[in-house]
Amino acid sequence: ELKDDPTLHSSSEVGRAGIEASYDTYLRGKDGVQRIALDRTGVTGKVLAESTPVAGDNVVSTVDMKLQSTVEQELAAAVAEARFKGFPADSAAAVVLDATNGDVLAAASLPTYDRKLFADGLTDDEYAQITANDQPLLDRTIQAQLAPASTFKPITTTAAAQAGFDFGQSYPCPSTFYWGNQGYTNYESEAFPPLTIADALKVSCNTVFFNLAAQMYQQDGGLNPTGTPKELVSNAAKAFGYGSKTGVDLVGEASGLVMDRAQKKSDYAELSAAYCKRADTGYPEEPDPAKAELYKQYAAEYCRDGEKFRPGDAINMAVGQGDVLVTPLQLARAYAAIGNGGTLYTPHVVKAVVGPNGKVVKENTPQVAGHLPDDPATLDYIQDGLKSVVNAGTAQTAFAGFPLDQIPVAGKTGTAEVVNKQTTSLFAGYAPADNPKYAVAVVITQAGVGGELSAPTARRIFDALFGTAKGQPDP
């Protein structure tokens, strides 16, 4: 702990957040200290001891400042566009990774604030301003935990391959998939003729993936499995790096959430008493009677059987809804791994630490954190499906005019539905699709459809990366 560090003094400068906190011991150096004997009147006496100050090291970041500025500008422009269209667009984040080694090339979070405000002390008015509208002071690239929506579908595709589903077969894509007496709809209730799983990725047909997940849930034994259920979707999500921290060299990273049967039981043991109490007392502090009644119904349902992993849990997870949450950094890393052939790298924002004399003190070489569970054929299939999303699917309009014949792009749009809020817009992808260098993730909350806002924003970031603003690459 800092308070126990004998090298610290009342005048020491200490890193409190971001890179400065993570690399404080390198950056801070060592204070020069002079110990002086004083007589009883406080008059300076002789010097008892004196130490020479030692300059701190320098940190070399992986962040490309020109790209960082561009990403911040594009993200702010997207938020402004969404608000012009009537959406709240209350937060946003974008991440650009080097898909070959985990370097964080840019990471933008909105709303933002001037961190220098904290250096000299924060007034009440300044604090009220930067926390207006209940916005927490988060770095949303590593701390926002959001439903991935349809960007999750490659994971369900991975699970379907492991379950033995035929990738050459076509599956029904009705507007609504029924399981028991519950209906699960396509976004905006659009139906398509029967589709292969790759085509379901291209047009983002929810009901194909609902059907796959329901069958895998039944194969596991449903509500009362015997033996050890395979839980292929949950385990595939974990293998893609979801539900655990990426290990990025920044403090405060969130782990996200991947639900499975064991987690359901653990959560219920911890939370059931509180929910059962709410099922009885309700939510009198909620000013909206309709919301208060809805929350009370949720509490009663959870109190009754919240420990069970139900069909709806499995079906919703298949399209990145329900009890699955990811950070924008996790999302970018997963797509970098899809593109690079299956390697999950530990992201880092510092390339190296260099001493005052110019010598390298520490170098962050690429660290492999894991590998995707797909066999080569399955990964090729997913990659082709993600290319078709951009060429002819839900991201086609966003990438119109981009030189896809020279710089192919692969990716997936997402539109996450959130109770009592507008939808969250998402896009994740990588390029060049045949030999990826960059992975990009864009997430904008309460901002509409992924293909209409986040995908165009990602396209403009790719324009900046490849110099294609005028439709042709500029070396």
N, C-alpha and C positions, 0 to 999 in steps of 0.2 A: 504494500500500500504506500501511496505517496507520503502519507503522514509519518511513516516510519523510515523514510529515506533520509539517511544522515547527510546527504549532499544537498538537501533542500534548505533554503532559508526564506525568510519572510519576503525578500525581494526577488526570489527565483521566478523565472518564467517557465510555466508548465503547460504542455499541450493538453487541451481539454476535449477536443473533438477531432474527428476526421484523421487525416494523415498525421497531424501534429500530436494527437493522442497515441496513435499506434506506434509511432517512431520517436516518442518523447525522449527516451534514453539516449538515442543517437543525436537528436537535434539540440538538446539542452546544453550539452557541454558541462563544464564544471565552474562554479563561481570561484572567483578569487576571494579569499577570506583573510582578514587581518584581525588578530586578537590583541587587544590593548588593555593593559592594567590601568585602572583608574583609582585615584585616591578617594578618601571619604567625601570630599567636596565635589567629586565628579570631574576634577581636572585630569586631562589626559596625561598618562604616565608613559612608561616605555612599551614598546612593541614586544609582545611575548612570542607571537608566531605569525607567520605570513605565508600564504600559498598563492601561487600564480594562477590566474584564470586560464581555463582550457577552452578553446573555441569548440562549438558543436560541429557535428558533421552536416553535410548537405544531403538532401533527399532528391533523387531524380525520379519524377513521376512518369508513369506510362501514358498519362492523359495528354492528348494532342490539343493544345490550347485553341488553335484555329477551329478544329473540329468541335471542341467543346462549346465555343461561342456559337457556331452554326447550329448545333443541336439545341442549345438553350433558346436561340431565336426561333427556330422552327417549332419547338414545343410551345413557346409563348404565342406564336401566330396561330397554332392549332386551337389553343384554348380560347383565344380571341374570336376565332371563326365559329367555334361551337357556341360561345355566348351570344354572338350575333344571330345565330339560328335559334336562340331561345333555350339552350341547354345551360345548366349551372356550371358544368365543367370546373368542378371545385378543386381538383388536384390532377397532377400529371407527372409522368416520369418517362425517361428514355435512357437506354443504355446501348453503347456500341462496344463490342468486344472484338479483339483479334481472335478469330476462330482457330488459329493454329497454335496458340500458346496461353490464352487466358488473360492477356493484357486488357485492362479497362482503358479504352481509348477516349471515351466520353461518358459522362453520367450526369444527367440533368434532372432536377426535381422542382416541381412547382406546387403550391406557392413557395416562394423563397423570401429571404430577408438578408439584410446586411449584418453579417456576423460580427462586424466591428462594434456593433451596438453593445455587445457584451463586454468588450475590452475595458471600458471605463465606467461600467455600471449602467444598469438599465432603469429608466424611469417607469413609473406605472403606466403612463400614457404610451410609451414606446412598446411596452410589453402587451398592452391591450391591442395595439395596432397590429403587431405581428401574429397575434393569436386570435384575431377577429374571426367570427363565424365558426368558432370551435375548431379551428385548424390547429392540430398539434404540430410541434416543431420537429418534424421528421425529415430524414433523408429518405425520400420515398423509393429511391433505387434499391435500397437494402432493407428498409423497414416497413414499407407498405405491403400488406398481405391481402391479396386480391384474388377473386375467382378467375382462373385462366380461361374459362369459357371454351370456345372451339379450338383454341390453340392447344388444348389438351388432347385432341383427337388422335394425333400420332401415337400417343401413349396407349390409348384404347386399341389402336391398330396393332401395336406391338403385342398386347395381351391377346388379341384375337388370333394372331399368328401362333402364339404359344398354345392356345386352346385348340388349334387345329382347324380353324375356319378356312374355307376354300377362297383364296384371293382371286380366283378366276370366275367365281360365281357372282350373280347379281342378287341383291337383297332389296326387299320392298322399301320404298320411301314414301309412305303415306303422310298426310299432314299431321296425323296424330297416331301415336303408338299406345296401345292399351295393355296394361298389365293388371289383372284383376278388375276392379272397378275404377281404376285411376288412369287418366289419360295424360300423356306426355307429348307436347306438341313441338313441331318444327318452329323455329323463330319465324314469326309472322304467318305461321300455318301454311307455308308453301309446300306443295307435294311435287314429287318427281316420279317418272317411271322407275322401275327397278334399276339399281345402280351397283356397280362394283364398289368395293371399299375405297379404292383410289378415286373414283368419281364422286363418292360421298364426301371425301376430303375436299375435292375441287369445288363442289357446290355447297358444302357444309350442311349436308342433310343430317339433322339430329336423329331422326327416327331409325336410321340404319344403325347408328351406334347405340341407341337405346336397346334395340333388339339384341345386338351382340352382347351387351352387358347383362341383360336379363337372362340370356341363356348361360352365360358364364356363372352368374349368381346361382342359377338352378343346379349347374354342374357341381357347385360347391356344397349343395345341400340346402340352399335357401335359408330360412329363418333358423332352422335347427340342424346344422351340418353334423355329420358323423365323421370322426377322425379329424384330420387337419385340412381345412379348406385351402385351396391354392391361392385365392384372392389375387388373381393375376393382374387385375387393373391396379390395385393398390401397390402391389410389389413392383410393377413396372414403373409406376410414378416415382417410387423411392429410388429405383435404379437410374432414373433420369435426373436425380438430384433433388427432387421435391421432398418436403417434409424435414429437411435438415439444412443446416447452414452451409454455405458454399465454402467457407473458410477464407473469404476475402480479407485482406489486411486492413480492415476498418473496424472500429468498435461499434457495438450496438446492432449488429446484423440480426434480423429475424429469421426464424427457421421455416416459416410457412406451416402448412398442415396437409397431411394425407391421412384420411380416416380408414381404419380397418376394424375388424371385430374386436381385437384386443384393446384398441384405443377406445372404442365405444364403451366397453365395460369399465375401463379405467376412469374415463370421464364421468360415467354415471355414478360410480362410487364417490367421486369427489363433489359432484354438482347436484345430485338428486335431492338432497335435503332442501337446498335453496329453491329449486324449481317446484318441489312439492308445496313448500310454504307459499310461493307465489301463485300456485294453482288455487290455493285457498283464499289468499288475501288480495290477489290481483295486483294491478299497477296504478294505485290511486294518484301517484305523482305524474302520470302521463296525462297531459291536458286534452288530447284527442281521444274521445270515448271509443271510437272505432279501433284505433291502434291499441288502446288499453285492453279491449276485449280480445283482439287478435293475439296479443302477447300472453294473455291469460290462457287462451286455448293452447298456444305453443307450450306453456309451462305445464298444463295438465297432461298434454300428450307425452312430454318428456318424462314427467313424473311416473306415468303409467308403465312405459316400456322403453325408456330411453337407452337402455343398455343393448338393445337389439339392433343388429345391422340389417336394415329392412330393404326390400326390393327397391324402394324409392331412393335409398342411399346409393345403391350400386348404379341405378339407371341415371341419376343426376350426375354422379361422378364421371360417367362415360363421356360427358360433354363439358367437363370442367366446371360444373356447378355443385351446389351442396357443400359437403365438408371437404373441400380441397381448396387450398389457398397457396399462392406463390408470390414471391417478390419479383419485380422486374428483372433483377440481376439473375435470379434462378431461371426465369423464362429465357433470357438471352443466352445463358450458358447451355440450356437444354437444346436450343436450336443450333448453337455453334457445334454441339456434339453430333446432332443429326447430320449436319452438313460435312463435318470433317471426317466422317467415317466411324464415329461412335465413341470418341475420347472426351471425357469430362475433365476439363482442366480446372484447377483451383484459381479463381480470378485474383488478380492483384493490381493495385493502383500505384505501386512503387516498383520501379525497375531496379534501382540500386541505391545504396548509401555510399557517398563519397566523402572522404576526409578533407579537412582544410588544405591538405597538401596535394589534393587531386587523386590520391590513391583510393581504389575501390575497397570499402570496408565490408560491404555485404552486397551480394547480387541475388536477386530473386529469379532463379531459373524456372522454366515451366515445370509445374508439378501436376502429375496425373492423379486425379482424385477417384477415377473409376471409369467404367466402360458401359455403354448402353447394352441392354440384354439382347438386342436384335442380331439375328444371323445376317450375313451379307445380303441374301436375297430379300429378306424383309426390309432391311434398311434401304436397299435400292428402290424397292416398291414405295416406301414412304417418301423418299426423295423425289421420285417421279410424280407422286401425288401432289407434293408441295410445289413443284414446278408448275403443275397444271393449274393450281390455285391462282398463280400470277399470270400465266399465259391465257387462261380461258375461264377462270373461276371468279370467286368473290373479290379478288384483288385486281382483276383485269383492268377495270376502269382506272384505278389508282395508278397503274403502271403504263397506261396508254402513252405511246411516244417514247418510252424508255427503250434503248437499244438492246432488247432481250436476246437478239440473235448474236450479239457480240459479248454481252455481259448478262447471262441468264441469272434470274433471281428466283429463289424458292422461299415460300413462306406460308403463313396461315393467318387469316383474320379471326377475330373473336368478338362476340357481343355478349357480355355477362349481364344477366338480369339480377337486380338487387331489390329486395323488398323495400317498398316505400321510397325508392329512388329511381332516377333515370338510369339507363343502361351504361355499363362501362365499355369503352371502345378499346380494342387491343389489336396489335399486329406484331408478329415475330417472324423473322426470316433471315436469310443469309445470301451472300453473293461473293464471287461468281458461283453459281449453283454447282457447276461441275468441278470446281476446285476452290472452295470457300476461303476467303481471307477475312471477311467481316460478317459479324452477326449483329442484328439490330432488333431491339424490342421497344415498343412504344405502348404506353398505357395511359388512357385519359378517362377519369371517372366522371360519371353523369354527363356523357358527351355523345351518346348515340351509337351508331353502328360502326364496327371495326373497319369495314371496307370503305366507309365514307369519310373517316377522319384519321384514324391511326395509320392505316395503310398509305394514304397520300403523304402523311408526315414522314413515314419511314422512307417512302420513295424519294422525297426531297433530301433526306439524309444520304441515301445511296447516290443521288445526283452529286452531292458535295464530295462524297468519297471517291467517285470515279470521274468527276468532271463532266457529267452528262446533262448539265442544265439545258443545253440547246439541242438535246436529242442525240448527240454523238459523243463518244468518249474523247476527252482531251487529256493526253498523257501529261 
